[in-house]
Amino acid sequence: MVGVCGIIMVVGRTWVYLKLTQKLSCLWGPSQVEEALLALQREMTARFEVVDKRFEAVDKRFEAMQREMDKGFEAMHVRFESLEKRLSFLQWFMAGGFTFLSILITIINMLK
């Protein structure tokens, strides 16, 4: 029988090392080793699919949180715009009042 020292399979980003010795290859025939490798490959594929589903769920939650944060920022932007309008009105009102008072004081001082 042919002895197999080891097989390295690359599945996605994970390295799975499966060490098969001569005893194992003597106990199992080549078809059994291939079946074991195929079973391992199916198991790893299933695990990666589960991990992918988890990442998709996390992505969905992140997108939902991002939409909620965007709504909050839009509401805050609207509030700041209204505050800016009120402060602008107050600024012009105070400037007009000081101008009116300074003109009134000037006229009173001229009439004395």
MIMARTI-299480 format. One record per residue (C-alpha): residue number from 1; z, x, y. Coordinates in Angstrom, 2 decimals, m for minus. Layout:
BEGIN
+-----+---------+---------+---------+
: seq :       Z :       X :       Y :
+-----+---------+---------+---------+
: NUM :       Z :       X :       Y :
...
+-----+---------+---------+---------+
***
This chain:
BEGIN
+-----+---------+---------+---------+
: seq :       Z :       X :       Y :
+-----+---------+---------+---------+
:   1 :    0.00 :    0.00 :    0.00 :
:   2 :   m0.61 :    1.03 :    3.55 :
:   3 :    2.60 :    1.72 :    5.47 :
:   4 :    2.92 :    0.29 :    8.92 :
:   5 :    5.22 :    2.22 :   11.23 :
:   6 :    5.23 :   m0.30 :   14.01 :
:   7 :    3.23 :   m2.77 :   15.99 :
:   8 :    3.44 :   m3.32 :   19.74 :
:   9 :    2.28 :   m6.68 :   21.01 :
:  10 :    1.82 :   m7.36 :   24.70 :
:  11 :    2.49 :  m10.99 :   25.52 :
:  12 :    2.33 :  m11.76 :   29.22 :
:  13 :    4.72 :   m9.40 :   30.95 :
:  14 :    7.01 :   m8.90 :   27.99 :
:  15 :    6.69 :   m6.18 :   25.42 :
:  16 :    7.74 :   m7.27 :   21.99 :
:  17 :    8.27 :   m4.47 :   19.54 :
:  18 :    8.18 :   m5.37 :   15.88 :
:  19 :    9.01 :   m2.54 :   13.52 :
:  20 :    7.64 :   m2.92 :   10.04 :
:  21 :    8.56 :   m0.25 :    7.52 :
:  22 :    6.93 :    0.64 :    4.25 :
:  23 :    9.59 :   m1.35 :    2.41 :
:  24 :    8.71 :   m4.42 :    4.44 :
:  25 :    5.03 :   m4.00 :    3.81 :
:  26 :    5.76 :   m3.48 :    0.13 :
:  27 :    7.79 :   m6.69 :    0.05 :
:  28 :    5.27 :   m8.64 :    2.06 :
:  29 :    1.57 :   m8.63 :    1.57 :
:  30 :   m0.85 :   m8.09 :    4.46 :
:  31 :   m1.43 :  m11.83 :    4.83 :
:  32 :    2.33 :  m12.46 :    5.10 :
:  33 :    2.63 :   m9.82 :    7.81 :
:  34 :   m0.25 :  m11.43 :    9.70 :
:  35 :    1.39 :  m14.84 :    9.31 :
:  36 :    4.67 :  m13.44 :   10.63 :
:  37 :    2.88 :  m11.91 :   13.61 :
:  38 :    1.05 :  m15.17 :   14.32 :
:  39 :    4.34 :  m17.08 :   14.11 :
:  40 :    5.90 :  m14.59 :   16.52 :
:  41 :    2.95 :  m14.97 :   18.86 :
:  42 :    3.25 :  m18.78 :   18.75 :
:  43 :    6.98 :  m18.56 :   19.44 :
:  44 :    6.46 :  m16.24 :   22.40 :
:  45 :    3.70 :  m18.47 :   23.76 :
:  46 :    6.01 :  m21.47 :   23.54 :
:  47 :    8.76 :  m19.56 :   25.36 :
:  48 :    6.39 :  m18.54 :   28.12 :
:  49 :    5.23 :  m22.13 :   28.50 :
:  50 :    8.86 :  m23.21 :   28.95 :
:  51 :    9.38 :  m20.49 :   31.55 :
:  52 :    6.18 :  m21.57 :   33.33 :
:  53 :    7.45 :  m25.16 :   33.42 :
:  54 :   10.71 :  m23.95 :   34.93 :
:  55 :    8.85 :  m22.02 :   37.60 :
:  56 :    6.73 :  m25.09 :   38.37 :
:  57 :    9.91 :  m27.16 :   38.77 :
:  58 :   11.37 :  m24.54 :   41.10 :
:  59 :    8.13 :  m24.50 :   43.09 :
:  60 :    8.25 :  m28.29 :   43.45 :
:  61 :   11.88 :  m28.17 :   44.63 :
:  62 :   11.04 :  m25.39 :   47.08 :
:  63 :    8.11 :  m27.34 :   48.50 :
:  64 :   10.29 :  m30.45 :   48.88 :
:  65 :   12.95 :  m28.41 :   50.69 :
:  66 :   10.26 :  m26.89 :   52.90 :
:  67 :    8.97 :  m30.35 :   53.86 :
:  68 :   12.52 :  m31.51 :   54.70 :
:  69 :   13.09 :  m28.41 :   56.83 :
:  70 :    9.79 :  m28.98 :   58.62 :
:  71 :   10.83 :  m32.56 :   59.42 :
:  72 :   14.15 :  m31.28 :   60.78 :
:  73 :   12.43 :  m28.69 :   62.94 :
:  74 :   10.01 :  m31.29 :   64.27 :
:  75 :   12.93 :  m33.57 :   65.19 :
:  76 :   14.69 :  m30.65 :   66.88 :
:  77 :   11.51 :  m29.84 :   68.78 :
:  78 :   11.29 :  m33.44 :   70.04 :
:  79 :   14.93 :  m33.30 :   71.16 :
:  80 :   14.40 :  m30.04 :   73.02 :
:  81 :   11.29 :  m31.43 :   74.72 :
:  82 :   13.25 :  m34.44 :   75.96 :
:  83 :   16.07 :  m32.14 :   77.13 :
:  84 :   13.52 :  m29.97 :   78.92 :
:  85 :   12.10 :  m33.03 :   80.71 :
:  86 :   15.57 :  m34.13 :   81.80 :
:  87 :   16.46 :  m30.65 :   83.06 :
:  88 :   13.15 :  m30.40 :   84.89 :
:  89 :   13.80 :  m33.74 :   86.58 :
:  90 :   17.34 :  m32.64 :   87.48 :
:  91 :   16.02 :  m29.35 :   88.86 :
:  92 :   13.50 :  m31.08 :   91.12 :
:  93 :   16.06 :  m33.70 :   92.15 :
:  94 :   18.57 :  m31.02 :   93.16 :
:  95 :   15.88 :  m29.04 :   95.00 :
:  96 :   14.85 :  m32.18 :   96.87 :
:  97 :   18.49 :  m32.97 :   97.69 :
:  98 :   19.20 :  m29.46 :   99.01 :
:  99 :   16.00 :  m29.55 :  101.02 :
: 100 :   16.95 :  m32.92 :  102.48 :
: 101 :   20.48 :  m31.70 :  103.32 :
: 102 :   19.24 :  m28.47 :  104.89 :
: 103 :   16.76 :  m30.40 :  107.05 :
: 104 :   19.47 :  m32.89 :  108.02 :
: 105 :   21.90 :  m30.09 :  108.95 :
: 106 :   19.19 :  m28.35 :  110.97 :
: 107 :   18.37 :  m31.57 :  112.87 :
: 108 :   22.08 :  m32.23 :  113.56 :
: 109 :   22.56 :  m28.67 :  114.83 :
: 110 :   19.50 :  m29.02 :  117.06 :
: 111 :   20.81 :  m32.26 :  118.55 :
: 112 :   24.17 :  m30.76 :  119.56 :
+-----+---------+---------+---------+
***
